Amino acid sequence: MGFHDGLDYLLRALHILVLEVGRTDFFCVLVGGGDAQPNMKLLSEELGLTDFVLFTGRVPHETVAHYLSAADICVAPEPSNPYNDHSTMIKMMEYMALGKPVVAFDLPEHRFTAQDAALYARPNDEFNFARQITRLMDNPGQRQKMGQIGRERIETELAWIHQEQHLLKAYEALDPPEKQSVSVRT
């Protein structure tokens, strides 16, 4: 849970859901530890979200899958910046592998990775992020369909078995094999 993860954006979006939209039919579990966790807990309290948000702290990797499996909606609130715009977030892949729909800011790499498995909010716009969460909260059929799309994308395109050759070609392009010279003697 680092400052680059955008949890402050998520917490402000949840605040909008509760105080401006009037939604109280959700519970958000934030899994993981990190240097931003104390600040995010404090922000959660300041925004009046203590009844709606649980910070688990660091948990064993096996436990993460249990939390994710129980979720109806997963989120990727990383804000737009030069780093996040071009980084594949592991959690996005985990969400999709478990068949979970995603709400994310519309970043180039998020869109490339999730495609139709996510609803996209305008970058760094908490109001729009809250709106996308609400859309999925109100539409279980759409959640199920998006989850299936994500899982199929992982199984047919993004799993290691499908990406291995692309990665090896990229490595080879960085360090091409030396041309073998042939010596001819007469």
N, C-alpha and C positions, 0 to 999 in steps of 0.2 A: 504494500500500500504506500506508493510513493506520491510525491506532489504532482508528478507528471500524469498520474492516472485519472485525473479529472473527477475525483470523488466530491470535491467542492461543488462542481457543476451538477452532479447527481443529487447531492443533498439539497441544493437550491431548487432543483426540479421537483423533488419530493415535497418540499415545503410548498411549492405552487400547487401540487396535487391536493394537499391537505387544506391549506388556508384559502386558496383562490378557487379551486375547482370543487372542494368539499368532499374529496375522496378519502375515506378512511378504511377502505376494504382491501388493504395490502399490508404486507410486512416485508421489509427488505433486509436481507442478510448479507453483510459485507464480510467476505472471507479473506483472511490474511492479516499479516502484521506489516510493519514497516515504519519508516520515519515519519510519515504523515498521519499515522493513526491517531495519536493524541490530539492533534489539531482538528482532525475530522470528527472525532468524538465530541470535542468542545463545540464545533460548528453545529453538529447535530443537536446538541442540547440548546444552543442559542436559537436555533430555528424551530424548537418545539417538536422535535421528531423522535424523542426517546421512546415513545410508545410504538413507533413504526420501524425502527432501525435497530439491528443487532450487529455489533462488531465482534467477530469471533476471535480475533487475534490469529496468530499463526496456528495452523492445524496440520496434521499429517496429510500427505497428498491423497491417500485413500479416502479421507474424510471429505476432501473438497468435492470429489465425485458424488458423494451422498448429498451434500448441500445442493449441488447443481442439479442432480436428478429430481430433487423436490421442488425446484423452481418452475414457475409458469412462464416467466419472462426473464431473460438475462440482459444485462446492459454493458455497453462499452462506452463510457462517458469521456474517453480521452479527448481533450480539446485539440483543435487544429493548431499545429505548430510545425516547424520544419522537421522535427524528429517524428512525431506521431503520424504526420501525413504519409510517411513512407515506411512505417514499421508494421509488420504483421504481428498482431497481438496474440500470444498463445491462448489467452482465455477465449478469444473469438473462435479459434479452432476447437477448443474443448466444448464450448457451448454447442457448436454445430455437430460435433461428433456425438453428443448426447441428444440431438434432436430438439434443441431449444431455440425458440425464436429470439431475435436480438433487437434491441433498440440501441442505435449508435449515432454518433455525430457523423455527418456525411464527409468522411475523409477518403482520399483516393485509395489507400490500402484497405480500409474497412470495406469500401464498395467492391474492390477487386476480390477480396476474400469471401465476404458473405453473400454478395449479389442479392438474390431475392429471399435470402434467409433472414434479412434484417429490414426494419423500418429505419429510415434515416432522418435525423433532425438537422436543421441548418447548423453549421459548425458554431459551437460555443453559445448556442441559443437555448438557455434553460427552459424557457416557455415552450418552445417547439419540442424539446426533448420530453417535457411533461406531457404534451399533447400526443406524442407518438406512444408513450407508455400507456396513456388512457385508451388509445385506439386498440392496442393489443389486449388490455384488460377487458374491454367490452366485446371482444371478438374471439372466443375460444377456437372457432373453426379456422380463422386466419392463423392463430398461434400454431395449431396443429400442422397446417399446410406449410408454413414457413419452417417449422422444425424438421419436417420431412425433406424439404428442399435442401436445408443445410446438411443434414445427415447424408443425403445422396451425393451432394457436392464433395463432401469429405471422402466418401467411399469410392467415388468414380473419378475424381480429379485431384484432390489435394492430399490424399494419404501418401505416405512416404514411397510406397511402391510405384506411384504415378509420378513422383517428383524427383526421384533419385537421379535419373538420367539428365534432367535439366540442371541439377546442382553440379553433377560431375562435368557437364559441358561448360558451365560457368567457371569452375575451377580450372579446367583445361585452357580456357580462353585467357585466364590470368597468368598461367604458367604453361605455355604450349611446349609440347615435347620437342626436344632439340632435333633438328633435321639430321638425319644420319648421313654422313659423308661416305662416299665410296671412293676408295683409292684404286686406281688402275695402274698396274705396272706392266711395262713392256720390256 
